[in-house]
């Protein structure tokens, strides 16, 4: 059996709405974009929503809309997809990585606080927070709701308020998640979502910015449309902008998916429950935790290898991935630590000091197939296959540990 890592859930409704746009003759800059934005804003609990062509574009415009740029740095996580750092680099701001909570795998607000207390000072004249090591102004915190689990937003927002920092929520993996009953993406100054085909809902390619601030929303609308003004004159450009528009074709697909969002989220929750039933209690696996006040939205199903399989170099995890793929199971090593990527190894981007929890998660995490239409048979096959592979690994690790113990005993006796 072959089970893909992800698979978009498309019905006749999606085909119908997209086909209507194709026959309408207006494939872009038409009514479906505005309708999608309006209905998404209502679902997300925000006053404004601005549709763009990707989550990466949404992040970029969010950074730019808040005026973050050269001479600034932003505190964020290295356990994420690289776009959450690239969006800062596009504007010549510096991403500064803070370690994660090893339980939730999200940005650790305690580490953010420690970083500020130990490495920053507040300018008594301007009230600006400045990083003593780099000399740059600390302008914002960019939490990522990793794997659809909300961050500890109260603590992050308290720190932001105390030190006059902006908060950009990366909710690209967390559509439908809630923190203390509030939708994620609406808790900071600005939030972003993504609609790639592996996400909870899809537009093929696409993203969305949400905010309650009207000037910010108007600025993002202008920048996504090559800097045109609100009056809509095609050849009048009032600022630097980008072609980040989302078409009516993509928006029609998004509208159909949004109509079915509870069904889509429910299907993913069903898959997660099947995994928990099949894999719970295994001594080599840590399953995704439940966290008080947090309602997870299932983007992927992440598992972590536990000792003795959790070796520092990730070799056991990588063997498990290879064997799963050989048996037809789609899987991936989410996430390679951003600060260890080649383009972050030199110059001003090089991380100052280790991130032990980030690096441990990067070497022990893998994600299993997750999509709303997955069948019980498919998830059963994935679970059974993983358990069989882990059984083989357990025997090998036991033999290795036994040999190592005997060798160490011989060394001790010789001394």
Secondary structure as GFF3:
##gff-version 3
##sequence-region A 1 415
A	DSSP	alpha_helix	12	24	.	.	.	ID=ss1
A	DSSP	alpha_helix	31	44	.	.	.	ID=ss2
A	DSSP	beta_strand	48	52	.	.	.	ID=ss3
A	DSSP	alpha_helix	55	65	.	.	.	ID=ss4
A	DSSP	beta_strand	72	76	.	.	.	ID=ss5
A	DSSP	alpha_helix	83	89	.	.	.	ID=ss6
A	DSSP	beta_strand	94	97	.	.	.	ID=ss7
A	DSSP	alpha_helix	109	119	.	.	.	ID=ss8
A	DSSP	beta_strand	120	122	.	.	.	ID=ss9
A	DSSP	beta_strand	129	131	.	.	.	ID=ss10
A	DSSP	beta_strand	137	142	.	.	.	ID=ss11
A	DSSP	three_ten_helix	146	148	.	.	.	ID=ss12
A	DSSP	alpha_helix	153	163	.	.	.	ID=ss13
A	DSSP	beta_strand	166	170	.	.	.	ID=ss14
A	DSSP	beta_strand	178	179	.	.	.	ID=ss15
A	DSSP	beta_strand	182	183	.	.	.	ID=ss16
A	DSSP	beta_strand	190	194	.	.	.	ID=ss17
A	DSSP	beta_strand	207	211	.	.	.	ID=ss18
A	DSSP	alpha_helix	214	224	.	.	.	ID=ss19
A	DSSP	alpha_helix	248	259	.	.	.	ID=ss20
A	DSSP	alpha_helix	261	279	.	.	.	ID=ss21
A	DSSP	beta_strand	285	287	.	.	.	ID=ss22
A	DSSP	beta_strand	294	295	.	.	.	ID=ss23
A	DSSP	beta_strand	301	305	.	.	.	ID=ss24
A	DSSP	alpha_helix	315	326	.	.	.	ID=ss25
A	DSSP	beta_strand	331	332	.	.	.	ID=ss26
A	DSSP	three_ten_helix	338	340	.	.	.	ID=ss27
A	DSSP	three_ten_helix	342	344	.	.	.	ID=ss28
A	DSSP	three_ten_helix	347	349	.	.	.	ID=ss29
A	DSSP	alpha_helix	356	364	.	.	.	ID=ss30
A	DSSP	beta_strand	365	368	.	.	.	ID=ss31
A	DSSP	alpha_helix	376	414	.	.	.	ID=ss32
###
